[in-house]
Amino acid sequence: MHARVPRGLAPWTTLILLIGSMAVAMDSSMSGHMVMTALRPPVPGDQQKADAVVAAAKTAMEPYKDYRKALADGYRIFLPDIPQPQYHFTNYDNGLAARTHFDPLKPTSLLYRKTADGGYTLIGAMYTDRVAATEEEINERIPLSIARWHQHINFCKAPEGQKAAYFGPQAKFGLLGSITTQEGCEAAGGRFYPHLFGWMVHVYPYETSASKIWSTNDDEEGHDNMDRGTMPGMKMN
């Protein structure tokens, strides 16, 4: 599973993806590069199922309040030297297993906020599923009446010499770009990837309100469910 970017994307591109997804999270006009599940009407049992996931996440996180324990147990920090609202400590074995089986005691990533002394405070967990999973399948994992899963889509890799076009108000390529179709990408000389990674969702079990436990908005607490750093653990299409 361990390819973290689609074939043909150089390692530097992970940084572009990170920066792009940060902007996508903050700019709804970039919706052509993200798909989110709609909230469904709740059905009996949904809240109980979601509450069980929150409880399991809290249990899974408990041994890792000291981030050094996570590192010792094989979790790897994604882009540790790049400033981020939160950092993903990813267990690649868990990410692989999540493609076929949901175990809320084994999240793909642990989410930490960096502290002033250079350490990390544990704030949440990330669960994932394969890119081809149906909404019914992810609904079975965490009900869509409670949580909104998302994917990054329609990534056009810039041709050589046009990397600057990933950024700015006139961006053409990447997750900030105006190009959202294969035809448009090929016409611009780029390479098109319809999906990046798979389904993903964050949970913040130490919070007390449902809106923050399943946050999809950035806030002063470092919540960021729009995936600024979820590249680790994802299987590409």
C-alpha positions, 0 to 999 in steps of 0.5 A: 500500500505504501505508495503515498502519491500516484505514480508519476508524481514526484516526492515534492508534489506531496507538499503541493498537495498539502498546501493545496488541500489547506487552501481547499479547506478554506475556500469553498469555491474549490469544491471541484477538487473535493467531494464530501458526503451529505448528512443523511437523516438519522435512523435508529442506531446511528447515534449509538454506532457513532458513540461507540466509534468515539469511545473506541477512538478514545481507547485507541488514543489513550496509550499515545498521549505521549507522542514518543510512544506513538513514534516508538510503536511505528507511527510516522509523522507526515511532513514534520518540518512543515508548519501545520494546524495538526500533524498526522502520525500514521500507522501504515499497517492500519491504513492497509487493513482499513481498506478491507476491514473497519476496526475503530481501535486501529485508526489510520492516523493519530492527530496531534497539535504541536506545542510551544516546546516542540512536543505534540498534544494528542487531539484526535484520530483519522479513519480511512477507507479505500477510494472505491468504497461506496457511501453505503460501505462507509455509512456502515463504518461511521453513519453519514447522519453523524459524520461527513467523509471526504475525498480529494478529486480531480488533480491535474499534475502540471507539465514540467516548467509550470509548477508556479501554476499550482498557486495563486488566484490564477492557479491552473493545476493541482488542488487549487487549480481551475482545471477539474476535468481530464479533457482540460488537463490533457489540453493543458499538457498535464496528467490527470488523477481523478482521485487522490487517496481514499475516503477519510474522516477525523474524529476528536473524542476529547470534545464534548459537543457533536459538532466538534467531535465530528468537526469539518471546519477549522477552528482555534482548537486545531481541528481540521477535518478537511485533510491538510495532511492526510496523504499518509495511509491512503491508497491511490486510484 
